[in-house]
Amino acid sequence: MSDLIVQTEGGVGLLTLNRPKALNALSHDMINGIAEALTKWADDDSIRCVLIDGAGERAFCAGGDIQAIYENGPKDPIGSLEFWREEYRLNAMIANYKKPYIALMHGFTMGGGVGVSAHGSHRIVTDGSVISMPEVGIGFLPDVGGTWLLNKAPQGLGAYYGISGARMGPDDAIYMGFADAYVPQEQFETIRDRLIGGARITDLLAEISQKPPAGDARKNAKSIAKWFDAANFDQVMTNVESDKSEFAQGALKLLKRQCPLSVKSTFYALNEVQNYTSIEECLKLEFRFCAASLKGKNFYEGIRAAVIDKDRNPKWEPADLGDVSDEMVTAMFASLGDNELTF
């Protein structure tokens, strides 16, 4: 059985990520397959919309296949960089797609999974949906256009969720701009069937979507905004440390366990993209970080600790936030010359 199932029925282009045992992690072939299908359907008048979902009960897609990058990156950095080049072009394609692109984001939707769902026109969450950008915790930064999405979130929340890797439930994802609607899980088959039957997604969501219970993002928005009302991340940490609420203390634990260089690089990137006007600009910035990461140690160490050895004890370089200089951060976004990401 293919890792990506591509079908058409009733005027709907159907994409199913089909690696349930790997939580539908995206491989290079899956990325190319999605791009090929979208390109074909874009000019096919018989296709009204695209619907993407994930096989199995646990996840829509828990991210990219980082184990493959861990294994291949040191010996083939150029090939690994091509994985991101093609993935990022796919993210931009989805964001700019002219037909409705509907994502059913059940279970875990993380990292690369966000890239093939949250840039769509209609993003649907349900009971048990868990959306996050956990990259800073493995020595990386929120990519796949994550900086574009996080920048559009309410004041301070994008930086907090992007740097901490905190998980968003259904209401959080909608409030943050990563999703549009909440639909109970038992209605997902209804969405698929009625789209194939000719229903319009806007009419369908107006009929069956509901309001989910309020999540942490909405409840704590004012506190988070105050924390991140700062010129640098050192001040952010001071602000969080001075907040003695239970939520702040939990946030502090999340922030302290992240990769210091990735923390400050993400803070820098999110400040940079405030003036960007397209997802392509954000992806180009993220791509520079990819190239630098393949030459460094933190990304490989983060994957080792989280996925390979699973000891949850990464040895970051530098180990402390205070040792991360501005020069170290800007070096992560150095120009790639002829190797820059293009679209």
C-alpha positions as a LaTeX table, in Angstrom:
\begin{tabular}{lrrr}
\hline
Residue & $x$ (\AA) & $y$ (\AA) & $z$ (\AA) \\
\hline
Met1 & 0.00 & 0.00 & 0.00 \\
Ser2 & 1.31 & 3.44 & $-0.93$ \\
Asp3 & 2.33 & 5.92 & 1.78 \\
Leu4 & 0.16 & 8.46 & $-0.04$ \\
Ile5 & $-3.24$ & 7.52 & $-1.45$ \\
Val6 & $-4.36$ & 9.78 & $-4.29$ \\
Gln7 & $-7.92$ & 9.48 & $-5.61$ \\
Thr8 & $-10.66$ & 11.52 & $-7.24$ \\
Glu9 & $-14.35$ & 11.07 & $-6.61$ \\
Gly10 & $-17.35$ & 13.29 & $-7.22$ \\
Gly11 & $-15.21$ & 16.23 & $-8.25$ \\
Val12 & $-13.04$ & 16.03 & $-5.13$ \\
Gly13 & $-9.30$ & 15.41 & $-5.16$ \\
Leu14 & $-8.64$ & 13.09 & $-2.22$ \\
Leu15 & $-5.24$ & 12.83 & $-0.51$ \\
Thr16 & $-4.67$ & 10.43 & 2.38 \\
Leu17 & $-1.37$ & 10.30 & 4.26 \\
Asn18 & $-0.97$ & 6.59 & 4.80 \\
Arg19 & 1.81 & 5.81 & 7.28 \\
Pro20 & $-0.28$ & 5.34 & 10.43 \\
Lys21 & 2.42 & 3.38 & 12.29 \\
Ala22 & 4.76 & 6.37 & 11.78 \\
Leu23 & 1.95 & 8.82 & 12.66 \\
Asn24 & 1.84 & 9.66 & 8.94 \\
Ala25 & 5.26 & 11.34 & 9.00 \\
Leu26 & 6.03 & 12.94 & 5.65 \\
Ser27 & 8.64 & 11.30 & 3.46 \\
His28 & 10.26 & 12.92 & 0.44 \\
Asp29 & 8.16 & 10.75 & $-1.88$ \\
Met30 & 4.93 & 11.79 & $-0.11$ \\
Ile31 & 5.82 & 15.47 & $-0.52$ \\
Asn32 & 6.50 & 14.97 & $-4.22$ \\
Gly33 & 3.29 & 12.99 & $-4.60$ \\
Ile34 & 1.14 & 15.71 & $-3.03$ \\
Ala35 & 2.78 & 18.37 & $-5.20$ \\
Glu36 & 2.25 & 16.29 & $-8.34$ \\
Ala37 & $-1.44$ & 15.75 & $-7.55$ \\
Leu38 & $-2.07$ & 19.42 & $-6.73$ \\
Thr39 & $-0.36$ & 20.53 & $-9.91$ \\
Lys40 & $-2.49$ & 18.17 & $-11.98$ \\
Trp41 & $-5.76$ & 19.13 & $-10.28$ \\
Ala42 & $-5.12$ & 22.89 & $-10.42$ \\
Asp43 & $-6.02$ & 23.00 & $-14.13$ \\
Asp44 & $-8.55$ & 20.18 & $-14.10$ \\
Asp45 & $-12.02$ & 21.71 & $-14.32$ \\
Ser46 & $-13.59$ & 18.48 & $-13.10$ \\
Ile47 & $-11.95$ & 18.89 & $-9.67$ \\
Arg48 & $-13.84$ & 21.36 & $-7.47$ \\
Cys49 & $-11.78$ & 21.05 & $-4.29$ \\
Val50 & $-9.09$ & 19.04 & $-2.51$ \\
Leu51 & $-9.52$ & 17.12 & 0.74 \\
Ile52 & $-6.50$ & 15.87 & 2.71 \\
Asp53 & $-6.64$ & 13.58 & 5.72 \\
Gly54 & $-4.50$ & 11.05 & 7.57 \\
Ala55 & $-4.92$ & 7.31 & 8.03 \\
Gly56 & $-5.35$ & 5.80 & 11.49 \\
Glu57 & $-6.82$ & 7.21 & 14.67 \\
Arg58 & $-3.76$ & 8.85 & 16.24 \\
Ala59 & $-2.57$ & 11.50 & 13.83 \\
Phe60 & $-3.21$ & 13.56 & 10.75 \\
Cys61 & 0.57 & 13.96 & 10.45 \\
Ala62 & 3.11 & 14.23 & 13.27 \\
Gly63 & 5.75 & 15.94 & 11.13 \\
Gly64 & 8.46 & 15.31 & 8.58 \\
Asp65 & 10.61 & 12.21 & 8.56 \\
Ile66 & 13.37 & 13.65 & 10.72 \\
Gln67 & 14.98 & 10.27 & 11.31 \\
Ala68 & 15.81 & 10.14 & 7.60 \\
Ile69 & 17.45 & 13.56 & 7.86 \\
Tyr70 & 19.39 & 12.41 & 10.93 \\
Glu71 & 20.71 & 9.42 & 9.01 \\
Asn72 & 21.40 & 11.18 & 5.70 \\
Gly73 & 22.19 & 14.78 & 6.68 \\
Pro74 & 25.81 & 14.34 & 7.79 \\
Lys75 & 26.80 & 12.34 & 4.70 \\
Asp76 & 24.51 & 14.07 & 2.19 \\
Pro77 & 23.68 & 17.61 & 3.34 \\
Ile78 & 22.82 & 18.69 & $-0.21$ \\
Gly79 & 20.29 & 15.90 & $-0.60$ \\
Ser80 & 18.75 & 16.63 & 2.79 \\
Leu81 & 18.45 & 20.29 & 1.91 \\
Glu82 & 16.55 & 19.29 & $-1.24$ \\
Phe83 & 13.94 & 17.62 & 0.98 \\
Trp84 & 13.23 & 20.99 & 2.57 \\
Arg85 & 13.42 & 22.84 & $-0.75$ \\
Glu86 & 10.66 & 20.70 & $-2.22$ \\
Glu87 & 8.64 & 20.64 & 1.01 \\
Tyr88 & 8.70 & 24.43 & 1.28 \\
Arg89 & 7.65 & 24.83 & $-2.35$ \\
Leu90 & 4.72 & 22.54 & $-1.56$ \\
Asn91 & 3.80 & 24.67 & 1.47 \\
Ala92 & 3.73 & 27.78 & $-0.73$ \\
Met93 & 1.69 & 25.94 & $-3.37$ \\
Ile94 & $-0.92$ & 25.02 & $-0.76$ \\
Ala95 & $-1.06$ & 28.57 & 0.60 \\
Asn96 & $-1.64$ & 29.95 & $-2.90$ \\
Tyr97 & $-3.92$ & 27.20 & $-4.21$ \\
Lys98 & $-6.88$ & 28.56 & $-6.18$ \\
Lys99 & $-9.32$ & 25.81 & $-5.28$ \\
Pro100 & $-10.64$ & 25.01 & $-1.78$ \\
Tyr101 & $-8.01$ & 22.97 & 0.07 \\
Ile102 & $-9.65$ & 21.25 & 3.02 \\
Ala103 & $-7.61$ & 19.63 & 5.79 \\
Leu104 & $-9.08$ & 17.25 & 8.37 \\
Met105 & $-6.63$ & 17.74 & 11.25 \\
His106 & $-7.43$ & 14.91 & 13.63 \\
Gly107 & $-5.07$ & 13.76 & 16.38 \\
Phe108 & $-1.46$ & 14.94 & 16.23 \\
Thr109 & $-0.76$ & 17.64 & 13.64 \\
Met110 & 2.79 & 18.79 & 14.16 \\
Gly111 & 5.65 & 20.38 & 12.23 \\
Gly112 & 5.49 & 19.19 & 8.64 \\
Gly113 & 1.88 & 18.14 & 9.24 \\
Val114 & 1.06 & 21.79 & 9.91 \\
Gly115 & 2.74 & 22.64 & 6.61 \\
Val116 & 0.36 & 20.48 & 4.56 \\
Ser117 & $-2.76$ & 21.50 & 6.47 \\
Ala118 & $-2.67$ & 24.92 & 8.11 \\
His119 & $-1.83$ & 26.78 & 4.89 \\
Gly120 & $-5.03$ & 25.48 & 3.32 \\
Ser121 & $-8.22$ & 27.46 & 2.85 \\
His122 & $-10.34$ & 25.36 & 5.22 \\
Arg123 & $-8.61$ & 23.83 & 8.27 \\
Ile124 & $-10.84$ & 21.64 & 10.43 \\
Val125 & $-10.01$ & 20.41 & 13.94 \\
Thr126 & $-11.92$ & 17.97 & 16.07 \\
Asp127 & $-12.02$ & 16.16 & 19.42 \\
Gly128 & $-8.49$ & 15.28 & 20.44 \\
Ser129 & $-6.75$ & 17.45 & 17.83 \\
Val130 & $-3.28$ & 18.43 & 19.04 \\
Ile131 & $-1.47$ & 21.02 & 16.95 \\
Ser132 & 2.08 & 22.15 & 17.69 \\
Met133 & 5.35 & 23.42 & 16.30 \\
Pro134 & 7.84 & 21.46 & 18.46 \\
Glu135 & 10.97 & 22.17 & 16.39 \\
Val136 & 12.79 & 24.38 & 18.91 \\
Gly137 & 12.88 & 21.37 & 21.23 \\
Ile138 & 14.99 & 19.44 & 18.72 \\
Gly139 & 17.44 & 22.22 & 17.90 \\
Phe140 & 15.52 & 23.58 & 14.92 \\
Leu141 & 12.96 & 26.38 & 14.43 \\
Pro142 & 9.28 & 26.50 & 13.43 \\
Asp143 & 9.50 & 25.94 & 9.69 \\
Val144 & 7.21 & 24.85 & 6.80 \\
Gly145 & 5.94 & 28.43 & 6.87 \\
Gly146 & 5.47 & 28.28 & 10.62 \\
Thr147 & 6.96 & 31.75 & 11.04 \\
Trp148 & 4.26 & 33.06 & 8.65 \\
Leu149 & 1.45 & 31.46 & 10.67 \\
Leu150 & 2.87 & 32.33 & 14.09 \\
Asn151 & 3.39 & 35.95 & 13.08 \\
Lys152 & $-0.33$ & 36.28 & 12.35 \\
Ala153 & $-1.36$ & 35.03 & 15.81 \\
Pro154 & $-2.50$ & 37.47 & 18.52 \\
Gln155 & 0.21 & 39.56 & 20.21 \\
Gly156 & 2.90 & 37.39 & 21.82 \\
Leu157 & 1.10 & 34.10 & 21.32 \\
Gly158 & 2.91 & 33.17 & 18.12 \\
Ala159 & 6.28 & 33.65 & 19.79 \\
Tyr160 & 5.22 & 31.70 & 22.87 \\
Tyr161 & 3.76 & 28.70 & 21.05 \\
Gly162 & 6.55 & 28.71 & 18.47 \\
Ile163 & 9.38 & 28.83 & 20.99 \\
Ser164 & 7.90 & 26.70 & 23.77 \\
Gly165 & 6.43 & 24.06 & 21.46 \\
Ala166 & 3.30 & 24.13 & 23.64 \\
Arg167 & 0.42 & 22.12 & 22.27 \\
Met168 & $-2.75$ & 23.70 & 20.94 \\
Gly169 & $-6.12$ & 22.08 & 21.36 \\
Pro170 & $-9.03$ & 22.76 & 18.97 \\
Asp171 & $-9.94$ & 26.18 & 20.38 \\
Asp172 & $-6.28$ & 27.22 & 20.67 \\
Ala173 & $-5.66$ & 26.35 & 17.02 \\
Ile174 & $-8.65$ & 28.40 & 15.88 \\
Tyr175 & $-7.73$ & 31.36 & 18.10 \\
Met176 & $-4.12$ & 31.22 & 16.90 \\
Gly177 & $-5.11$ & 31.10 & 13.22 \\
Phe178 & $-3.95$ & 27.53 & 12.58 \\
Ala179 & $-7.50$ & 26.28 & 12.03 \\
Asp180 & $-10.88$ & 27.64 & 10.97 \\
Ala181 & $-13.53$ & 25.35 & 12.38 \\
Tyr182 & $-14.25$ & 22.65 & 14.95 \\
Val183 & $-16.34$ & 19.66 & 13.93 \\
Pro184 & $-17.00$ & 16.61 & 16.17 \\
Gln185 & $-15.00$ & 13.56 & 15.12 \\
Glu186 & $-18.05$ & 11.54 & 14.10 \\
Gln187 & $-18.83$ & 14.17 & 11.46 \\
Phe188 & $-15.56$ & 13.76 & 9.55 \\
Glu189 & $-16.98$ & 11.01 & 7.34 \\
Thr190 & $-19.99$ & 13.27 & 6.75 \\
Ile191 & $-17.69$ & 16.01 & 5.45 \\
Arg192 & $-16.03$ & 13.63 & 3.02 \\
Asp193 & $-19.28$ & 12.08 & 1.82 \\
Arg194 & $-21.13$ & 15.34 & 1.36 \\
Leu195 & $-18.25$ & 17.01 & $-0.47$ \\
Ile196 & $-18.22$ & 14.05 & $-2.87$ \\
Gly197 & $-21.99$ & 14.46 & $-3.13$ \\
Gly198 & $-21.56$ & 18.02 & $-4.35$ \\
Ala199 & $-21.80$ & 20.14 & $-1.18$ \\
Arg200 & $-19.79$ & 23.35 & $-0.87$ \\
Ile201 & $-17.39$ & 23.40 & 2.06 \\
Thr202 & $-18.46$ & 26.86 & 3.23 \\
Asp203 & $-22.12$ & 25.82 & 3.38 \\
Leu204 & $-21.23$ & 22.54 & 5.03 \\
Leu205 & $-19.15$ & 24.13 & 7.79 \\
Ala206 & $-21.83$ & 26.72 & 8.44 \\
Glu207 & $-24.20$ & 23.84 & 9.07 \\
Ile208 & $-22.14$ & 21.39 & 11.15 \\
Ser209 & $-19.27$ & 23.28 & 12.83 \\
Gln210 & $-19.52$ & 23.95 & 16.56 \\
Lys211 & $-17.79$ & 26.03 & 19.21 \\
Pro212 & $-15.13$ & 24.08 & 21.16 \\
Pro213 & $-14.40$ & 24.66 & 24.86 \\
Ala214 & $-12.05$ & 27.61 & 25.49 \\
Gly215 & $-8.38$ & 26.65 & 25.52 \\
Asp216 & $-5.22$ & 27.93 & 27.21 \\
Ala217 & $-4.33$ & 30.40 & 24.46 \\
Arg218 & $-7.54$ & 32.36 & 24.82 \\
Lys219 & $-7.52$ & 32.17 & 28.62 \\
Asn220 & $-3.90$ & 33.32 & 28.98 \\
Ala221 & $-3.57$ & 35.70 & 26.04 \\
Lys222 & $-3.09$ & 38.82 & 28.17 \\
Ser223 & $-0.35$ & 37.26 & 30.29 \\
Ile224 & 1.52 & 35.92 & 27.27 \\
Ala225 & 1.30 & 39.29 & 25.52 \\
Lys226 & 2.91 & 40.93 & 28.56 \\
Trp227 & 5.73 & 38.37 & 28.66 \\
Phe228 & 6.66 & 38.96 & 25.03 \\
Asp229 & 6.39 & 42.73 & 25.13 \\
Ala230 & 10.17 & 42.85 & 25.17 \\
Ala231 & 13.05 & 43.86 & 22.92 \\
Asn232 & 15.00 & 40.64 & 23.50 \\
Phe233 & 14.42 & 37.13 & 24.75 \\
Asp234 & 16.38 & 37.61 & 27.96 \\
Gln235 & 13.76 & 40.16 & 29.00 \\
Val236 & 11.02 & 37.72 & 28.01 \\
Met237 & 12.45 & 35.16 & 30.42 \\
Thr238 & 12.63 & 37.77 & 33.19 \\
Asn239 & 8.98 & 38.59 & 32.57 \\
Val240 & 7.90 & 34.95 & 32.75 \\
Glu241 & 9.97 & 34.31 & 35.86 \\
Ser242 & 8.34 & 37.24 & 37.64 \\
Asp243 & 4.86 & 35.85 & 36.92 \\
Lys244 & 4.07 & 33.45 & 39.77 \\
Ser245 & 0.90 & 32.00 & 38.27 \\
Glu246 & 0.64 & 28.26 & 37.75 \\
Phe247 & 0.43 & 28.74 & 33.98 \\
Ala248 & 3.58 & 30.88 & 33.95 \\
Gln249 & 5.55 & 28.34 & 35.94 \\
Gly250 & 4.55 & 25.60 & 33.53 \\
Ala251 & 5.52 & 27.83 & 30.61 \\
Leu252 & 8.88 & 28.51 & 32.22 \\
Lys253 & 9.66 & 24.80 & 32.35 \\
Leu254 & 8.87 & 24.45 & 28.66 \\
Leu255 & 11.00 & 27.43 & 27.67 \\
Lys256 & 14.01 & 26.36 & 29.75 \\
Arg257 & 14.26 & 22.92 & 28.17 \\
Gln258 & 14.43 & 24.21 & 24.59 \\
Cys259 & 17.61 & 24.57 & 22.53 \\
Pro260 & 19.08 & 28.00 & 23.44 \\
Leu261 & 20.32 & 28.82 & 19.93 \\
Ser262 & 16.98 & 27.80 & 18.44 \\
Val263 & 15.10 & 29.86 & 21.04 \\
Lys264 & 16.90 & 33.07 & 20.19 \\
Ser265 & 16.93 & 32.29 & 16.46 \\
Thr266 & 13.15 & 31.82 & 16.48 \\
Phe267 & 12.66 & 35.05 & 18.43 \\
Tyr268 & 14.85 & 36.80 & 15.84 \\
Ala269 & 13.01 & 35.22 & 12.89 \\
Leu270 & 9.58 & 36.15 & 14.21 \\
Asn271 & 10.71 & 39.75 & 14.58 \\
Glu272 & 12.11 & 39.70 & 11.04 \\
Val273 & 8.96 & 38.39 & 9.39 \\
Gln274 & 6.74 & 41.08 & 10.90 \\
Asn275 & 7.48 & 43.16 & 7.81 \\
Tyr276 & 7.15 & 40.31 & 5.30 \\
Thr277 & 4.17 & 40.28 & 2.96 \\
Ser278 & 4.26 & 36.70 & 1.66 \\
Ile279 & 4.76 & 33.17 & 2.88 \\
Glu280 & 7.53 & 32.79 & 0.30 \\
Glu281 & 9.68 & 35.35 & 2.14 \\
Cys282 & 9.23 & 33.43 & 5.40 \\
Leu283 & 10.10 & 30.13 & 3.77 \\
Lys284 & 13.28 & 31.61 & 2.31 \\
Leu285 & 14.34 & 32.75 & 5.78 \\
Glu286 & 13.56 & 29.33 & 7.27 \\
Phe287 & 15.45 & 27.62 & 4.46 \\
Arg288 & 18.61 & 29.51 & 5.40 \\
Phe289 & 18.27 & 28.14 & 8.92 \\
Cys290 & 17.90 & 24.63 & 7.46 \\
Ala291 & 21.18 & 24.95 & 5.60 \\
Ala292 & 23.00 & 26.20 & 8.68 \\
Ser293 & 21.48 & 23.46 & 10.85 \\
Leu294 & 22.77 & 20.70 & 8.59 \\
Lys295 & 26.30 & 21.98 & 9.20 \\
Gly296 & 25.88 & 22.32 & 12.97 \\
Lys297 & 25.35 & 19.92 & 15.87 \\
Asn298 & 22.13 & 20.97 & 17.64 \\
Phe299 & 19.62 & 19.60 & 15.15 \\
Tyr300 & 21.24 & 16.16 & 15.05 \\
Glu301 & 21.60 & 16.16 & 18.83 \\
Gly302 & 17.96 & 17.12 & 19.25 \\
Ile303 & 16.80 & 14.28 & 17.01 \\
Arg304 & 19.11 & 11.85 & 18.78 \\
Ala305 & 17.72 & 12.72 & 22.20 \\
Ala306 & 14.07 & 12.75 & 21.11 \\
Val307 & 13.84 & 10.01 & 18.48 \\
Ile308 & 16.96 & 7.85 & 18.29 \\
Asp309 & 18.14 & 7.22 & 21.87 \\
Lys310 & 15.03 & 8.79 & 23.45 \\
Asp311 & 16.95 & 9.82 & 26.55 \\
Arg312 & 15.36 & 13.31 & 26.47 \\
Asn313 & 18.70 & 14.75 & 27.52 \\
Pro314 & 20.17 & 16.75 & 24.62 \\
Lys315 & 23.54 & 18.47 & 25.01 \\
Trp316 & 23.06 & 21.84 & 23.35 \\
Glu317 & 25.77 & 24.12 & 22.02 \\
Pro318 & 25.75 & 26.66 & 23.62 \\
Ala319 & 24.11 & 25.10 & 26.66 \\
Asp320 & 22.79 & 28.37 & 28.15 \\
Leu321 & 20.71 & 31.21 & 26.71 \\
Gly322 & 23.16 & 33.76 & 28.09 \\
Asp323 & 25.93 & 32.30 & 25.93 \\
Val324 & 24.04 & 32.74 & 22.66 \\
Ser325 & 25.37 & 35.87 & 20.97 \\
Asp326 & 23.67 & 38.00 & 18.33 \\
Glu327 & 26.41 & 36.93 & 15.90 \\
Met328 & 25.56 & 33.25 & 16.44 \\
Val329 & 21.92 & 33.97 & 15.66 \\
Thr330 & 22.48 & 36.02 & 12.51 \\
Ala331 & 24.94 & 33.39 & 11.24 \\
Met332 & 22.04 & 30.92 & 11.18 \\
Phe333 & 20.34 & 33.09 & 8.56 \\
Ala334 & 23.34 & 33.88 & 6.37 \\
Ser335 & 22.75 & 34.26 & 2.63 \\
Leu336 & 23.03 & 31.09 & 0.57 \\
Gly337 & 23.94 & 32.86 & $-2.65$ \\
Asp338 & 23.01 & 30.73 & $-5.66$ \\
Asn339 & 21.54 & 28.09 & $-3.34$ \\
Glu340 & 18.74 & 30.29 & $-1.99$ \\
Leu341 & 15.21 & 28.89 & $-2.05$ \\
Thr342 & 13.29 & 29.99 & $-5.15$ \\
Phe343 & 9.73 & 29.41 & $-6.28$ \\
\hline
\end{tabular}
